[in-house]
């Protein structure tokens, strides 16, 4: 029954909870707790963890201890610990702290980019260029992230041609892997197909990562749609940590355990031991104030997804 | 972009909140409130509503007023108001109360059937036969439901061949439309494909309805998988009313507004006006104790799904 499903045999999962999740939680999380969570995650077999960000501690106080976190985790061989960076200063800090790689971000729309970092997408390309340069000097791979790729809270629909154009701009600066962020959960299987088609046409060589939110319930449906298109690289957050930045109480990132559970039951490999991952989910639940939205921890896995 | 998505142009949505949802809510819901909810749902353009069940009032006190509910709703032309019935007595009551149709149910496994209605699947077939007979006399269409079609909380995996066999048994008794219940949320896109393949091989003419739960987060992914297989008939519950019967606090039925929202954004027609449906969701939220799990009411629809 593998062929009729028409999905990749294996996918890569990049865990973003320690950065993207904790950053949007209101509860204060200590350096020790972050280290404990990251170590629990790396024990599960996850290949990549977005561990920290190097951003202004005034803007994002939750990440002020990023260097300490990277210094104290137990680096597990084979696990790729990356840092999100907005600019040269962040990239230098990430290199100094010995991150394994960096992600630099721009938005698909000027409205979002301006509200997020105070300048146009074009102006942000200069930051991307500088981060790529530092990555090259420090021998650190740099991946890109394009926010609001499936819709923007300020502009509404975002044309796939625009997403492809921004992709081309950052690919031209030396970015070979791009994550498409569904920042406010507006994606649907149709939008996924349209973005993938447009990007592949304009930037054929680029490695595509999908970063979906479950804000409107279609998170795993979008994963399935992307897998049908041959995409095999996804972001997700343990426990579904990290709410939507634009709707109070709404769900944000898709949950790593729910993603892994579904694809395992489909016979798709992730390299992750679900039981160990659920242990990390319990730790994540202990760090935050409210009940995390992930479901498999609550309902228990089916046997075949074990 | 319609063709590459490879899904039906339109789907039928059967709303099950007034029966399946309210039945598992702890809060008491008055006849007037049920009528108000059903009328709000029928105003949205939904073609089918599972309005009530005629079961033992001792077993399910929330449905003791089923006849009163059917007597007091504003019957909207074109809307199919059905009743769930377990046996001859229920079917007679449904016919007396002028339901438009009935659903009769058996489980895919004996363990589940025995715990649910106190007898084996084979013994339940006699009930199915009698319900079909009464339906024929009263000129009421009878649809079937097979619970735990994608996994059983007592037996674990359920073989698709078994689901197809039970389908054949009830089809032979005169059932032309069968709903496959993911009673405890164990379905995945793989299981959906396997069940559809087995059923189509064994009972080629049967009309397939999918009744998914979102207990482990894959509800809408399973809808997408089924649509890719040409399935165009789905159950869902307004607000996601009705928890999982086997995991405290876990999500049950997929939410009608999240389903409609996703497929509309894909260009799939449902006949439903999403804004009017969200009005019904607000009414549903007012009837229950906790916060309903549906997401689009909280986050708001994207413009194109309007």
Interface residues (C-beta under 8 A of the other chain):
Chain A: X1 X4 X5 X151 X156 X157 X184 X185 X186 X188 X189 X190 X191 X193 X194 X197 X214 X215 X216 X217 X218 X219 X220 X221 X223 X224 X225 X228 X244 X247 X249 X250 X251 X254 X255 X258 X261 X262 X265 X266 X267 X294 X295 X296 X298 X299 X300 X301 X302 X303 X304 X305
Chain B: X1 X4 X5 X151 X156 X157 X184 X185 X186 X188 X189 X190 X191 X193 X194 X197 X214 X215 X216 X217 X218 X219 X220 X221 X223 X224 X225 X228 X244 X247 X249 X250 X251 X254 X255 X258 X261 X262 X265 X266 X267 X294 X295 X296 X298 X299 X300 X301 X302 X303 X304 X305
